[in-house]
Amino acid sequence: MNTSNTRYNHLNDYFKNKFGERTLKICIDGGFSCPNRDGTCGISGCIFCGEQGSGENIKKSYSFENTIDINSNICKSISKQVTDYFASYKATRANKFIAYFQNFSNTYADVKTLKSRYDAALIDDRIVALAVATRPDCITEEIIALLKSYANKYHVFVELGFQTSNDETGKLINRGYSSETFVKAVNLLADKNIEVIAHVMVGLPGETLKDVANTIEFLNHTPISGIKIHSTYVIKNTKLAQMLENKEYTPLTLEEYIKTVIYIIAHLRKDIIIHRISGDAPKDLLLAPSWNLHKKWIINGIEKNLEKNDCWQGKFC
Ligand code: SF4
């Protein structure tokens, strides 16, 4: 059981243990794209992904206009995002911070470009970690060597999209890589002692509890150290929004979501840190389900149900 005596490995406790105190993330738009959008492996992206590449809550602050050196413009924007953060009230809430590259695929560039953008964020001594969200097909040995080069000074996390171990669902959601590709990337990163956090989604089109069970069983056999559990929500201007409109997709109810998350927690390996147990839907873009806006309902519902059923992480693992 962890320090706050909750029934699962909570991220805040993990950060307190690792960094000695409360540690907050600075969400950064690193100006990257995604191979599933630029035509390298697809053009329309994953069916649930919005125009900001899963970073709708970050305001874009760079522009490609009036510049010949796009990368330098983006680097300036990255540094500005960090200095703006430290100038805001948010920076008063902790002493240690994580530079978190969130939108799109943050290892999707050559190593020189990647280094310039990561360096542009690591400009304040209060930053103790570098976290990079990406796709497993954007992980190479060269990129891992770059990430590893930061490990002397910073803790390094890599978040990998996965969503499901069912490759048929993977095709349906237009993920653009297989579960095998995910496993290869996890193994390469874990071999170099880089912490990997897998994203999974609950409520994907056509998926049942059995699919979620298989996904958790699958992940339990990989060397991931953390998991982010997302509720599938529908935002405007996505393929999933069209499916919702055409009645080809029905979102889960809150009760169904809570029941599934309880199942995940009970079957998840005991050492895995749970970084997130719900999605963070952008209010102005959300079409359904509306309960997604009420994070407290979701978290309280999960905690109450864990208590009521005397359930804890790994109980049935
Ligand atoms: S991999 Fe990520 S950024 Fe790319 S389309 Fe899918 S969700 Fe969006």
Boltz pocket constraint, residues with backbone or C-beta under 6 A from the ligand:
constraints:
  - pocket:
      binder: B
      contacts: [[A, 33], [A, 34], [A, 35], [A, 36], [A, 37], [A, 44], [A, 45], [A, 46], [A, 49], [A, 50], [A, 53], [A, 54], [A, 103], [A, 104], [A, 105], [A, 135], [A, 161], [A, 174], [A, 175]]
      max_distance: 6.0
